Amino acid sequence: MGEVWQDLRVGDRIRLVAEPPEWQRPGYQLPPCTLRLWRRLIARGRPLRVFEVDKWGAPWVRCRFRRPDGSWGHHFLAIVESGWVRVKPRSTKRRP
């Protein structure tokens, strides 16, 4: 059985809701910048769109944050752990 993230396709929207429990395993190495980015995205609460699935099948999202000097910092994150939920698409029908 495959991982849930393997079902993600380009254009799917997700929201990060928790730190992946995989990160708590003994010996798991995680760059501090990845943890900071994940926590910022949880706090932001906005959905992220999958913009690419690489040749290994990993879905990637991208985001940007405004820096103190007014410029933009761009970030890219592979979603290969849990800690996210799929965002349901809004209805395209207009109300009368």
C-alpha positions as a Markdown table, in Angstrom:
| # | Residue | x | y | z |
|---|---|---|---|---|
| 1 | Met | 0.0 | 0.0 | 0.0 |
| 2 | Gly | 1.4 | 3.4 | -1.0 |
| 3 | Glu | 1.6 | 6.6 | 1.0 |
| 4 | Val | -1.3 | 9.1 | 0.9 |
| 5 | Trp | 1.0 | 11.8 | -0.5 |
| 6 | Gln | 1.6 | 9.6 | -3.5 |
| 7 | Asp | -2.0 | 10.3 | -4.6 |
| 8 | Leu | -1.4 | 14.1 | -4.9 |
| 9 | Arg | -1.3 | 15.5 | -8.4 |
| 10 | Val | -0.4 | 18.9 | -9.8 |
| 11 | Gly | -3.1 | 21.4 | -8.9 |
| 12 | Asp | -4.3 | 19.6 | -5.8 |
| 13 | Arg | -4.5 | 21.9 | -2.7 |
| 14 | Ile | -3.4 | 21.0 | 0.8 |
| 15 | Arg | -3.1 | 22.7 | 4.2 |
| 16 | Leu | -0.4 | 21.8 | 6.7 |
| 17 | Val | -2.0 | 21.2 | 10.1 |
| 18 | Ala | 0.6 | 19.5 | 12.2 |
| 19 | Glu | 4.2 | 18.5 | 12.4 |
| 20 | Pro | 4.6 | 15.0 | 10.9 |
| 21 | Pro | 5.0 | 12.3 | 13.6 |
| 22 | Glu | 7.7 | 10.8 | 11.5 |
| 23 | Trp | 9.9 | 13.6 | 12.6 |
| 24 | Gln | 9.8 | 12.4 | 16.2 |
| 25 | Arg | 11.4 | 9.0 | 15.4 |
| 26 | Pro | 14.8 | 8.5 | 17.1 |
| 27 | Gly | 17.6 | 9.4 | 14.7 |
| 28 | Tyr | 15.4 | 11.3 | 12.3 |
| 29 | Gln | 17.5 | 14.1 | 10.8 |
| 30 | Leu | 15.6 | 17.3 | 9.9 |
| 31 | Pro | 17.1 | 20.6 | 8.9 |
| 32 | Pro | 16.1 | 23.4 | 11.2 |
| 33 | Cys | 15.0 | 25.6 | 8.3 |
| 34 | Thr | 12.5 | 22.9 | 7.2 |
| 35 | Leu | 11.0 | 22.8 | 10.7 |
| 36 | Arg | 10.7 | 26.6 | 10.8 |
| 37 | Leu | 9.1 | 26.7 | 7.3 |
| 38 | Trp | 6.6 | 24.0 | 8.2 |
| 39 | Arg | 5.6 | 25.8 | 11.5 |
| 40 | Arg | 5.2 | 29.1 | 9.6 |
| 41 | Leu | 2.9 | 27.5 | 7.1 |
| 42 | Ile | 0.8 | 25.9 | 9.8 |
| 43 | Ala | 0.5 | 29.3 | 11.5 |
| 44 | Arg | -0.4 | 31.0 | 8.3 |
| 45 | Gly | -3.2 | 28.5 | 7.7 |
| 46 | Arg | -3.5 | 29.1 | 3.9 |
| 47 | Pro | -3.8 | 26.3 | 1.4 |
| 48 | Leu | -0.9 | 25.4 | -0.8 |
| 49 | Arg | -1.1 | 24.1 | -4.3 |
| 50 | Val | 1.0 | 21.2 | -5.6 |
| 51 | Phe | 2.9 | 22.8 | -8.5 |
| 52 | Glu | 5.1 | 19.8 | -9.5 |
| 53 | Val | 5.5 | 16.1 | -9.0 |
| 54 | Asp | 9.1 | 15.1 | -9.5 |
| 55 | Lys | 10.5 | 12.0 | -11.2 |
| 56 | Trp | 10.4 | 10.1 | -7.9 |
| 57 | Gly | 6.7 | 10.9 | -7.4 |
| 58 | Ala | 7.2 | 13.4 | -4.7 |
| 59 | Pro | 4.7 | 16.4 | -4.8 |
| 60 | Trp | 6.2 | 19.8 | -4.3 |
| 61 | Val | 4.6 | 23.0 | -3.1 |
| 62 | Arg | 6.0 | 26.5 | -3.1 |
| 63 | Cys | 5.3 | 29.6 | -1.0 |
| 64 | Arg | 6.7 | 33.0 | -0.4 |
| 65 | Phe | 7.0 | 35.2 | 2.7 |
| 66 | Arg | 7.8 | 38.9 | 2.8 |
| 67 | Arg | 11.1 | 39.7 | 4.4 |
| 68 | Pro | 11.7 | 42.6 | 6.8 |
| 69 | Asp | 13.3 | 44.6 | 3.9 |
| 70 | Gly | 10.2 | 44.3 | 1.7 |
| 71 | Ser | 11.6 | 41.7 | -0.7 |
| 72 | Trp | 10.2 | 38.2 | -1.1 |
| 73 | Gly | 11.7 | 35.0 | 0.2 |
| 74 | His | 10.7 | 32.0 | -1.9 |
| 75 | His | 10.5 | 28.5 | -0.5 |
| 76 | Phe | 9.9 | 25.0 | -1.9 |
| 77 | Leu | 8.8 | 21.9 | 0.1 |
| 78 | Ala | 8.4 | 18.3 | -0.8 |
| 79 | Ile | 5.3 | 16.8 | 0.8 |
| 80 | Val | 6.4 | 13.2 | 1.6 |
| 81 | Glu | 5.3 | 13.0 | 5.2 |
| 82 | Ser | 1.9 | 13.3 | 7.0 |
| 83 | Gly | 0.7 | 16.4 | 8.8 |
| 84 | Trp | -1.4 | 17.8 | 6.0 |
| 85 | Val | -5.0 | 17.6 | 4.8 |
| 86 | Arg | -6.5 | 17.9 | 1.4 |
| 87 | Val | -8.5 | 21.1 | 0.8 |
| 88 | Lys | -11.8 | 20.5 | -0.8 |
| 89 | Pro | -12.5 | 22.6 | -3.9 |
| 90 | Arg | -15.1 | 25.3 | -3.7 |
| 91 | Ser | -18.2 | 24.9 | -5.7 |
| 92 | Thr | -18.2 | 26.8 | -8.9 |
| 93 | Lys | -21.9 | 27.2 | -9.0 |
| 94 | Arg | -23.3 | 30.7 | -8.4 |
| 95 | Arg | -26.1 | 31.2 | -5.9 |
| 96 | Pro | -29.2 | 32.7 | -7.3 |
